[in-house]
Amino acid sequence: MLHKITLLCLLSTMIVLSPALTSPAAAQGYKIVDLGTLGPPGVGYSQALGISPSGLVTGVSTDGINQSRVFLYSGGAMHSLGFFHYITIGNSINNSGQIAGTVIVDSNNSFIPHGFLFSNGAFTDLGILPGFNQSNASGINAPGQVTVNMINAGRSSSQSRAYLWQNGVFTDLGMLPGFTSSGAYGINDLGQVVGQAIASSGIEHAFLWQSGVMTDLGTLGGTISQATAINNNGQIAGWSLTSTGAEHPVLWQNGGMTDLGVLPGFSYGTAQGINAGGQIVGMVSTSGFPGIQHAFVTSNGVLSDLNTMIYGNPGNTLSTGEGIDSAGDIIANGQINFVYHAYLLSPHTPATRPAAPKGLVATAGTRQVTLTWSPSAEALSYNIKRSTTSGGPYTTVGVARSGPGFTDTSVTSGRTYFYVVTGVNPVGESAKSGQAHATPHCPSPCPPPSPSLVRSLRSQGGETRSEWSLKGRSGTAAGGVDGLPGDPASVIGGQPGDEAGRIFGLPPPAQRFQGANSFALLLGGIAGVGAAGFDGVDGDAARDEMGGEIEDELLKRAFGGDVGQLVSGT
């Protein structure tokens, strides 16, 4: 199950406290920008947590000296806001650049989370109310109202309560009947607040607070739901457990609740942010721990994997979509080369087809070939094309949708393959890349070779007859005629120039093995004839195992021509 924010305790620099369908048409794709870090290039991590309607971004980043600092990203650059205790995390930002977040205060060697407000170049510690020992500021709107959670963190259990702060005054948001804790996660410009209420029984329900009244938003049939963000139209994003216990992203609007589902191949999901147009971002995850997580965006209720929507993706894996602004710009977090960074994705529509990809490299593996290349700036995906002849013709064997890499597993060990790659976007397909080739190998040690067909002559009663046997490893099954497990039938009955082609000379021989009059049927397809009959033991002849004689005439009918000319036998 995906991470659920319940008690708002900050125990490390990597804990995330997240705030972010009549929508415009979704972008066909996005351009991606790595926001970098506050430290030297390539050093440390960053995480984006909040984006304003106009596209200002905040979050947390290392600063090069192992300190985690709140940042402001604007004008194409990440800016440090200066020192304010050891750890500062920006959770939410408005168009004025005011930031609500959490600071870790060192108090007598005890590190205590406090909510803060950054405004007009200065930090304000929002403090902790009596009866609590921690606080966190999770959201801020255009008027400067801040959602703050007061927390009483104990050794075995914790209690939290949601407040609204404005101009130094705290307003208690109250509690749902029968619940004992609450946490606020999002606020819109009208002062409507969303979050989660928690009961001592373990039930957790999403809520909407407005005009002094807290309303239970319900669930999809499970025991837990959470509202994470709300836009000025009153549309609410969040997640809920279903009646089967699956965690799904949801949309609340017009008094109803919509299950947004998950992407194919994933089991769980949460919604983290929503913009004025009703577009939602979040993440989906596979089951198990830690699971594979991918960021998504929705339009008109349909989820799309952001990793497949990036033009010129250098190989990033975006795990979470945290927020989306009015223009559709998305903040997301993910990694490339095992380094975790914040990213900004902007909608993009290409004017031309991609340039041909460059730097294609094919690396042979065990029954596979791995391809890498340099990304083409305007490519949204790549067609992988293969041939067994240098220069082609090529056949498309796969599509790479998440960056410049592909592994071809539909190969035969010992055969050389030639590859080219083309970039694709809505305008069209690029020219082919340069060619690369590789010859996949078999596991070590390699299994013995496949059996071979041998023709011999036997004199009987003054007549000379043709007899056939399979020479090879003991126990070869009928399926073994077509090679090792996983090898296609074309190993024996395939390409011109191979042994089978010289024996049978029929294009395409692989298909001949499947017909009623095929050679496979003559040798091993008769009921009661065991494959072991062709185990290659000297003297085993096909006619002996089949309880009769195979006349040359039968072979002539099956394959045409004179049997003696078909095989250079002994």
RAWO-V827194 format. One record per backbone hydrogen bond with DSSP energy under -0.5 kcal/mol. NH is the residue of the N-H (numbers start at 1). CO is the residue of the C=O. If there is no record, write none. Layout:
NH:CO ; NH:CO
This chain:
6:4 ; 11:9 ; 15:12 ; 18:16 ; 19:49 ; 30:309 ; 31:346 ; 33:344 ; 35:33 ; 35:342 ; 38:62 ; 39:62 ; 43:40 ; 46:340 ; 47:60 ; 49:58 ; 50:58 ; 52:56 ; 55:52 ; 57:73 ; 58:50 ; 59:71 ; 60:47 ; 61:69 ; 62:45 ; 63:67 ; 68:86 ; 69:61 ; 69:67 ; 71:59 ; 72:79 ; 73:57 ; 74:72 ; 74:77 ; 77:74 ; 79:72 ; 81:70 ; 84:85 ; 86:104 ; 87:104 ; 88:68 ; 89:102 ; 90:59 ; 91:89 ; 91:100 ; 92:100 ; 94:98 ; 97:94 ; 99:118 ; 100:92 ; 101:116 ; 102:89 ; 103:114 ; 104:87 ; 105:103 ; 105:112 ; 107:105 ; 107:110 ; 108:106 ; 110:107 ; 111:109 ; 112:105 ; 112:110 ; 114:103 ; 115:127 ; 116:101 ; 117:124 ; 118:99 ; 119:117 ; 119:122 ; 122:119 ; 124:117 ; 126:115 ; 126:124 ; 127:115 ; 132:129 ; 133:151 ; 134:151 ; 135:113 ; 136:149 ; 137:101 ; 138:136 ; 138:147 ; 139:147 ; 141:145 ; 144:141 ; 146:165 ; 147:139 ; 148:146 ; 148:163 ; 149:136 ; 150:148 ; 150:161 ; 151:134 ; 152:159 ; 153:151 ; 154:152 ; 154:157 ; 159:152 ; 161:150 ; 163:148 ; 164:171 ; 165:146 ; 166:169 ; 169:166 ; 171:164 ; 173:162 ; 179:176 ; 180:198 ; 181:198 ; 182:160 ; 183:196 ; 185:194 ; 186:194 ; 188:192 ; 191:188 ; 193:209 ; 194:186 ; 195:207 ; 196:183 ; 197:205 ; 198:181 ; 199:203 ; 202:199 ; 204:223 ; 205:197 ; 206:218 ; 207:195 ; 208:215 ; 209:193 ; 210:213 ; 213:210 ; 215:208 ; 217:206 ; 218:206 ; 220:241 ; 222:241 ; 225:204 ; 226:239 ; 227:195 ; 228:237 ; 229:237 ; 231:235 ; 234:231 ; 236:252 ; 237:229 ; 238:250 ; 239:226 ; 240:248 ; 241:224 ; 242:246 ; 243:220 ; 245:242 ; 248:240 ; 248:246 ; 249:261 ; 250:238 ; 251:258 ; 252:236 ; 253:251 ; 253:256 ; 256:253 ; 258:251 ; 260:249 ; 260:258 ; 261:249 ; 266:263 ; 267:285 ; 268:285 ; 269:247 ; 270:283 ; 271:238 ; 272:281 ; 273:281 ; 275:279 ; 278:275 ; 281:273 ; 282:296 ; 283:270 ; 284:294 ; 285:268 ; 286:292 ; 293:291 ; 294:284 ; 295:318 ; 296:282 ; 297:304 ; 298:280 ; 299:302 ; 302:299 ; 304:297 ; 306:295 ; 306:304 ; 307:295 ; 308:305 ; 309:306 ; 311:30 ; 311:309 ; 312:379 ; 313:310 ; 317:335 ; 318:316 ; 319:317 ; 319:333 ; 320:333 ; 321:282 ; 322:320 ; 322:331 ; 323:331 ; 325:329 ; 326:53 ; 328:325 ; 330:345 ; 331:323 ; 332:343 ; 333:320 ; 334:341 ; 335:317 ; 336:339 ; 339:336 ; 341:334 ; 341:339 ; 343:332 ; 344:33 ; 345:330 ; 346:31 ; 348:29 ; 358:374 ; 361:372 ; 363:370 ; 364:362 ; 365:368 ; 367:365 ; 367:441 ; 368:365 ; 369:408 ; 370:363 ; 371:406 ; 372:361 ; 373:404 ; 374:358 ; 377:375 ; 379:376 ; 380:424 ; 381:424 ; 382:400 ; 383:422 ; 384:398 ; 385:383 ; 385:420 ; 386:395 ; 387:418 ; 392:389 ; 395:386 ; 397:384 ; 398:384 ; 400:382 ; 401:399 ; 404:313 ; 405:403 ; 406:371 ; 408:369 ; 408:406 ; 409:407 ; 411:409 ; 414:440 ; 415:412 ; 417:438 ; 418:387 ; 419:436 ; 420:385 ; 422:383 ; 424:381 ; 425:428 ; 428:425 ; 430:423 ; 433:421 ; 436:419 ; 438:417 ; 440:415 ; 440:438 ; 441:365 ; 452:471 ; 454:469 ; 456:467 ; 458:465 ; 460:458 ; 460:463 ; 463:460 ; 465:458 ; 465:463 ; 467:456 ; 469:454 ; 471:452 ; 471:469 ; 472:470 ; 473:449 ; 476:473 ; 480:477 ; 481:478 ; 482:479 ; 483:480 ; 487:484 ; 491:488 ; 492:489 ; 493:489 ; 494:490 ; 498:495 ; 502:498 ; 503:499 ; 504:500 ; 505:500 ; 505:501 ; 507:505 ; 509:506 ; 510:493 ; 511:508 ; 512:508 ; 512:509 ; 513:509 ; 513:510 ; 514:511 ; 515:512 ; 518:515 ; 522:518 ; 523:519 ; 524:520 ; 525:520 ; 525:521 ; 529:526 ; 530:528 ; 533:530 ; 534:531 ; 535:532 ; 540:537 ; 541:539 ; 542:468 ; 545:541 ; 546:542 ; 547:544 ; 548:543 ; 551:549 ; 554:551 ; 555:551 ; 556:552 ; 557:553 ; 558:554 ; 559:555 ; 560:555 ; 560:556 ; 563:561 ; 565:562 ; 566:562 ; 566:563 ; 567:563 ; 569:567 ; 570:455
